[in-house]
């Protein structure tokens, strides 16, 4: 099994390093294997006489699907509002009607959106439920860590922060769309190929930017545990993630222990989330004498719908520039990139 070096920088008595959805998992369903999940995705039947209707979950997936569908007329409707904890998001009753009308429901899978999956299974009787992350990641490549322990049965699901895995997402989405809507196959393929150029350029630029970060400083201590697969690909170390299972603050003594551990690891910066501000991380950064950067985005796309950077690509470039800069590298090659495709205005991202 592929693994990533994980060091818990938090003392067990101080603050639990927890899955962002650990206390709220709504299902003990077994995650299917990649081959089984892929076969389920491709069980879609052609839709004739009207536009294809697609439902999606988290914003990065909504963006990728919308970029591939382009101007074909395919309806793409997101379910999970941007900036929402997708692990614990409970879809509103209105989502049932959306799912009931969908031809395809694209989800990340790997245990990420259990309440939404359950609602889809109950209401999207005629739709294909495609868990793309589950379908593209073989069991031997699952990563378990402090937030997603192996005994919990659910691996870290955040594949979309790693561009090569996004390419796999895109290939499967393309295959499903072509099977469901062969009349627009050529446009789907053209949009996929154009997006692939942007993804590959971003990947190459991040590899170049990584080389400018001194190797001992390629360490991530984040609020949200979203970079396990990213770290394997680019050779970074995820040394911890802080997302408490409760909203209670640790005691002053606990915080003191955390500060000493951060100093020992020589972490150049600690990264908070724009969506989930963390006074604990801010205090740790201040008293440990390291930068506290609180603008990372997990699945909250930059700008507003219709803006050029309101996309998976814009989200990743923003985060990569933020991390490289804070850790002492040169983000110039990333900052110079310009995406050649943009998300259609009609893609619906619930706010």
Secondary structure in CASP SS format (residue, H / E / C, confidence):
PFRMAT SS
TARGET T0000
AUTHOR 0000-0000-0000
METHOD secondary structure of the structure
MODEL  1
X C 1.00
X C 1.00
X C 1.00
X C 1.00
X C 1.00
X E 1.00
X C 1.00
X C 1.00
X C 1.00
X C 1.00
X C 1.00
X C 1.00
X C 1.00
X C 1.00
X C 1.00
X C 1.00
X C 1.00
X C 1.00
X C 1.00
X C 1.00
X C 1.00
X H 1.00
X H 1.00
X H 1.00
X C 1.00
X C 1.00
X C 1.00
X C 1.00
X C 1.00
X C 1.00
X C 1.00
X C 1.00
X C 1.00
X H 1.00
X H 1.00
X H 1.00
X H 1.00
X H 1.00
X H 1.00
X H 1.00
X H 1.00
X C 1.00
X C 1.00
X C 1.00
X C 1.00
X C 1.00
X C 1.00
X C 1.00
X C 1.00
X C 1.00
X C 1.00
X C 1.00
X E 1.00
X E 1.00
X E 1.00
X E 1.00
X C 1.00
X C 1.00
X H 1.00
X H 1.00
X H 1.00
X H 1.00
X H 1.00
X H 1.00
X H 1.00
X H 1.00
X H 1.00
X H 1.00
X H 1.00
X C 1.00
X C 1.00
X C 1.00
X C 1.00
X C 1.00
X E 1.00
X E 1.00
X E 1.00
X E 1.00
X C 1.00
X C 1.00
X C 1.00
X C 1.00
X C 1.00
X C 1.00
X C 1.00
X C 1.00
X C 1.00
X C 1.00
X C 1.00
X C 1.00
X C 1.00
X C 1.00
X C 1.00
X H 1.00
X H 1.00
X H 1.00
X H 1.00
X H 1.00
X H 1.00
X H 1.00
X H 1.00
X C 1.00
X C 1.00
X E 1.00
X E 1.00
X E 1.00
X E 1.00
X C 1.00
X C 1.00
X C 1.00
X C 1.00
X C 1.00
X C 1.00
X H 1.00
X H 1.00
X H 1.00
X H 1.00
X H 1.00
X H 1.00
X H 1.00
X H 1.00
X H 1.00
X H 1.00
X C 1.00
X C 1.00
X C 1.00
X C 1.00
X E 1.00
X E 1.00
X E 1.00
X E 1.00
X H 1.00
X H 1.00
X H 1.00
X H 1.00
X H 1.00
X C 1.00
X C 1.00
X H 1.00
X H 1.00
X H 1.00
X C 1.00
X C 1.00
X C 1.00
X C 1.00
X C 1.00
X C 1.00
X C 1.00
X C 1.00
X H 1.00
X H 1.00
X H 1.00
X C 1.00
X C 1.00
X C 1.00
X C 1.00
X C 1.00
X C 1.00
X H 1.00
X H 1.00
X H 1.00
X C 1.00
X H 1.00
X H 1.00
X H 1.00
X H 1.00
X H 1.00
X H 1.00
X H 1.00
X H 1.00
X H 1.00
X H 1.00
X H 1.00
X H 1.00
X H 1.00
X H 1.00
X H 1.00
X H 1.00
X H 1.00
X H 1.00
X C 1.00
X H 1.00
X H 1.00
X H 1.00
X H 1.00
X H 1.00
X H 1.00
X H 1.00
X H 1.00
X H 1.00
X H 1.00
X H 1.00
X H 1.00
X H 1.00
X H 1.00
X H 1.00
X H 1.00
X H 1.00
X H 1.00
X H 1.00
X H 1.00
X H 1.00
X H 1.00
X H 1.00
X H 1.00
X H 1.00
X H 1.00
X H 1.00
X H 1.00
X H 1.00
X H 1.00
X C 1.00
X C 1.00
X C 1.00
X H 1.00
X H 1.00
X H 1.00
X C 1.00
X E 1.00
X E 1.00
X E 1.00
X E 1.00
X C 1.00
X C 1.00
X C 1.00
X C 1.00
X C 1.00
X H 1.00
X H 1.00
X H 1.00
X H 1.00
X H 1.00
X H 1.00
X H 1.00
X C 1.00
X C 1.00
X E 1.00
X E 1.00
X E 1.00
X E 1.00
X E 1.00
X C 1.00
X C 1.00
X C 1.00
X C 1.00
X C 1.00
X C 1.00
X C 1.00
X C 1.00
X C 1.00
X C 1.00
X H 1.00
X H 1.00
X H 1.00
X H 1.00
X H 1.00
X H 1.00
X H 1.00
X H 1.00
X H 1.00
X H 1.00
X H 1.00
X H 1.00
X H 1.00
X H 1.00
X C 1.00
X C 1.00
X C 1.00
X E 1.00
X E 1.00
X E 1.00
X E 1.00
X E 1.00
X C 1.00
X C 1.00
X C 1.00
X C 1.00
X C 1.00
X H 1.00
X H 1.00
X H 1.00
X H 1.00
X H 1.00
X H 1.00
X H 1.00
X H 1.00
X H 1.00
X H 1.00
X C 1.00
X C 1.00
X E 1.00
X E 1.00
X E 1.00
X E 1.00
X E 1.00
X E 1.00
X C 1.00
X C 1.00
X C 1.00
X C 1.00
X C 1.00
X C 1.00
X C 1.00
X C 1.00
X C 1.00
X C 1.00
X C 1.00
X C 1.00
X C 1.00
X C 1.00
X C 1.00
X H 1.00
X H 1.00
X H 1.00
X H 1.00
X H 1.00
X H 1.00
X H 1.00
X H 1.00
X H 1.00
X H 1.00
X H 1.00
X H 1.00
X H 1.00
X H 1.00
X H 1.00
X C 1.00
X C 1.00
X C 1.00
X C 1.00
X C 1.00
X H 1.00
X H 1.00
X H 1.00
X H 1.00
X C 1.00
X C 1.00
X C 1.00
X C 1.00
X C 1.00
X C 1.00
X C 1.00
X C 1.00
X C 1.00
X C 1.00
X C 1.00
X C 1.00
X E 1.00
X C 1.00
X C 1.00
X C 1.00
END
